[in-house]
Amino acid sequence: MDESITFLHSSDWQLGMMRRFLGPDGQARWGQARLDAVARIGEVAERTGARFVVVTGDVFEHNQVERQTILRACEALKRIPVPVVLLPGNHDALEPGSLWTSAQWAAHKPDHVTVVVDESPLEIVPGVEIVGAPWRSRRPVSDPAAPGYAGLKPSTKRRILLAHGQLTSLSGGMSDVPTIDQAALEAAVADGRLQYVGLGDRHSTTQVTERIWFSGTQEVTAPEETHPGNVLAVTLAGDAITVEPQRVGAWHMVEHHAELDGEESLKALADWFAELPDKERTYVRLAADGSLPLPLMSQLEAMLDALGEVFASVEKWPKFWTVRPAPEAADLDALQLSGPARAAMEELRQALAGGDESAGAALTLMHRLARDAG
């Protein structure tokens, strides 16, 4: 095992995934970006001299994705110039009716792509043995990685385990399905049964140990992900290993919290948005609290409306959006309203003072409409 070998590790492509917060245009562009990132894995393979690519679960969002998604996935796979090994995960489990056994997949799957359908070792390139544990249902009854390496003995070949699922040590006790036993994996690495463990399910690139990694998703899917958009270039050389994340994603999803209490705070928020790169490929989930006079509330709403046209999406985070209008009589006087319109705004102002939060949004909207009409 002296000769060095490099391969790429990816996971959680989840092709066909929907994100309601992006809207139709953003969703279409983001969906294509996920395919483009798959194609860029091929470019990384050429640049690094990788001999093959492994994808550790959730290639597709579910087993009922549209025919178009399967066909476009196959086209993206054709742009990877080395053998590709795909592991079914919890989203695309190898269960009755699985897309992996569908006529569409069989008819269009590129010849250099192999799907792990059981625990039998695969020798994709000489001297390297790939073992895997495909999910056979969305709810396994035991450690989902264990079948991939149960009963194995140390080998003269380099052996790579492909598995999908959360580690017990990282799940925080929140997983509703059995987790992967990290101690057992580490023991299999330590005694030479495994030289690398490629994991999927966690969307952020995560090093567990020197030889146990989550690759993370190829393109970001949520603001909570801390290091998405990578593929791992893994090199085994004798007893040594190097793992280097390579960027393939192009999108950004970020959270931001703003304290809004006056004109300066609105300017600071506008400046923060202005500094973000790749706006057309960025989703922002915005949290805010504070209170603003009606003119500034109207200014805030107009600013967010305009930003929503520039960015992929800008969304108020309902759970953490507590900005309240602070209407003053002078604000209403400045609109020079009279009759029923003035009476309605006064009624809303009183309702807001009495604790009716919905009155604030209505009051802000009325103020904007009246101001714009004037």
Long-range contacts (C-beta under 8 A, 24 or more apart in sequence): 1-127, 1-156, 1-157, 1-158, 1-195, 1-236, 1-238, 2-237, 2-238, 3-127, 3-237, 4-235, 4-236, 4-237, 4-238, 5-51, 5-125, 5-127, 5-128, 5-158, 5-235, 5-236, 5-237, 6-48, 6-49, 6-50, 6-51, 6-233, 6-234, 6-235, 6-236, 7-50, 7-51, 7-52, 7-53, 7-54, 7-128, 7-160, 7-233, 7-234, 8-41, 8-44, 8-45, 8-48, 8-50, 8-52, 8-53, 8-54, 8-231, 8-232, 8-233, 8-234, 8-246, 9-53, 9-54, 9-56, 9-196, 9-198, 9-213, 9-215, 9-231, 9-232, 9-234, 10-41, 10-53, 10-54, 10-55, 10-56, 10-215, 10-218, 10-231, 10-232, 11-55, 11-56, 11-57, 11-58, 11-89, 11-164, 11-198, 11-199, 11-200, 11-201, 11-214, 11-215, 11-216, 11-217, 12-57, 12-58, 12-89, 12-200, 12-201, 12-202, 12-203, 12-215, 12-216, 12-217, 12-218, 12-221, 13-38, 13-55, 13-58, 13-59, 13-60, 13-73, 13-217, 13-218, 14-58, 14-59, 14-60, 14-61, 14-91, 14-217, 14-221, 15-59, 15-60, 15-61, 15-65, 15-69, 15-72, 15-73, 16-60, 16-61, 16-62, 16-65, 16-66, 16-69, 17-61, 17-221, 18-61, 19-221, 19-283, 21-283, 21-285, 21-313, 21-315, 22-283, 22-312, 22-313, 23-313, 26-283, 26-312, 26-313, 29-280, 29-281, 29-312, 30-219, 30-251, 30-312, 33-219, 33-249, 33-250, 33-251, 33-281, 34-218, 34-219, 35-72, 35-73, 35-75, 35-76, 36-76, 36-250, 37-218, 37-219, 37-229, 37-248, 37-249, 37-250, 38-73, 38-76, 38-77, 38-79, 38-80, 38-218, 39-76, 39-79, 39-80, 40-248, 41-80, 41-218, 41-231, 41-248, 42-79, 42-80, 42-81, 44-231, 44-233, 44-246, 44-248, 45-80, 45-81, 45-82, 46-81, 48-233, 48-246, 50-82, 50-233, 51-82, 51-83, 51-124, 51-125, 51-128, 52-82, 52-83, 52-84, 52-85, 52-124, 52-125, 52-128, 53-80, 53-82, 53-83, 53-84, 53-85, 53-231, 54-84, 54-85, 54-87, 54-130, 54-160, 54-162, 54-198, 55-84, 55-85, 55-86, 55-87, 55-200, 56-87, 56-89, 56-132, 56-162, 56-163, 56-164, 56-198, 56-199, 56-200, 56-215, 57-87, 57-88, 57-89, 57-90, 57-91, 57-92, 57-135, 57-162, 57-163, 57-164, 57-165, 57-200, 57-201, 58-89, 58-90, 58-91, 58-92, 58-164, 58-200, 58-201, 59-86, 59-88, 59-89, 59-92, 60-91, 60-92, 60-99, 61-91, 61-92, 62-91, 62-92, 63-92, 63-93, 63-95, 63-97, 63-98, 63-99, 64-99, 65-99, 67-104, 70-99, 70-102, 70-104, 70-105, 70-108, 71-104, 71-108, 74-108, 74-109, 74-110, 77-109, 77-110, 77-113, 78-110, 80-112, 82-112, 83-112, 83-113, 83-114, 83-124, 83-125, 84-110, 84-112, 84-113, 84-114, 85-113, 85-114, 85-115, 85-116, 85-122, 85-124, 85-130, 85-132, 85-162, 86-113, 86-114, 86-115, 86-116, 87-115, 87-116, 87-132, 87-133, 87-134, 87-162, 87-163, 87-164, 87-200, 88-115, 88-116, 88-117, 88-134, 88-135, 88-136, 89-135, 89-164, 89-200, 89-201, 90-135, 90-138, 90-164, 90-165, 90-177, 90-201, 91-138, 93-134, 93-135, 93-136, 93-137, 93-138, 94-134, 94-135, 94-136, 95-136, 95-137, 95-138, 116-162, 119-147, 119-148, 119-150, 121-159, 123-157, 127-157, 127-158, 128-157, 128-158, 128-159, 128-160, 129-155, 129-157, 129-158, 129-159, 129-160, 130-159, 130-160, 130-162, 131-159, 131-160, 131-161, 131-162, 132-161, 132-162, 132-163, 133-161, 133-162, 133-163, 133-164, 135-164, 139-177, 140-165, 140-177, 140-178, 141-178, 142-178, 143-178, 143-179, 143-180, 143-181, 143-184, 144-177, 144-178, 144-180, 145-180, 145-181, 145-185, 145-197, 145-199, 146-180, 146-181, 146-184, 149-188, 149-193, 149-194, 152-188, 152-193, 152-194, 153-193, 154-191, 154-192, 154-193, 155-192, 155-193, 158-195, 158-196, 158-236, 159-193, 159-194, 159-195, 160-194, 160-195, 160-196, 160-197, 160-198, 161-185, 161-188, 161-194, 161-196, 161-197, 161-198, 162-198, 162-200, 163-197, 163-198, 163-199, 163-200, 164-199, 164-200, 164-201, 165-199, 165-200, 165-201, 166-201, 166-202, 167-199, 167-208, 169-208, 170-202, 170-206, 170-208, 182-208, 182-212, 185-212, 186-212, 195-236, 195-241, 196-234, 196-236, 196-241, 198-232, 198-234, 203-228, 204-228, 205-230, 205-232, 205-245, 207-243, 210-241, 210-243, 211-241, 213-243, 217-249, 218-248, 218-249, 219-248, 219-249, 219-250, 219-251, 220-249, 220-251, 220-252, 220-253, 221-253, 222-253, 223-253, 223-254, 223-255, 223-283, 223-285, 224-255, 225-253, 250-278, 250-281, 251-278, 251-281, 251-282, 251-283, 251-312, 252-276, 252-277, 252-278, 252-281, 252-282, 252-283, 253-282, 253-283, 253-285, 254-282, 254-283, 254-284, 254-285, 255-284, 255-285, 255-286, 255-287, 255-317, 256-284, 256-285, 256-286, 256-287, 257-286, 257-287, 257-288, 257-320, 258-286, 258-287, 258-288, 258-290, 259-288, 259-289, 259-290, 260-288, 260-289, 260-290, 260-291, 260-292, 260-300, 260-323, 261-290, 261-291, 261-292, 262-292, 262-296, 263-296, 265-290, 266-292, 266-296, 266-299, 266-300, 266-303, 269-300, 269-303, 270-303, 273-307, 273-311, 273-314, 276-311, 279-310, 279-311, 279-312, 280-310, 280-311, 280-312, 281-312, 282-311, 282-312, 283-311, 283-312, 283-313, 283-314, 283-315, 284-311, 284-313, 284-314, 284-315, 285-315, 285-317, 286-314, 286-315, 286-316, 286-317, 286-321, 287-317, 287-319, 287-320, 287-321, 288-316, 288-320, 288-321, 288-322, 288-323, 289-320, 289-321, 289-322, 289-323, 290-322, 290-323, 290-324, 291-323, 291-324, 291-325, 291-326, 292-323, 292-324, 292-325, 292-326, 293-325, 293-326, 293-327, 293-328, 293-331, 294-325, 294-326, 294-327, 294-328, 294-331, 294-332, 294-363, 294-364, 294-367, 295-331, 295-334, 295-367, 295-371, 297-323, 297-325, 297-364, 297-367, 298-364, 298-367, 298-368, 298-371, 301-364, 301-365, 301-368, 302-368, 324-352, 324-357, 324-360, 325-352, 325-360, 325-363, 325-364, 327-352, 327-363, 327-367, 331-367, 335-367, 335-370, 335-371, 335-374, 336-374, 337-370, 341-366, 341-370, 345-370
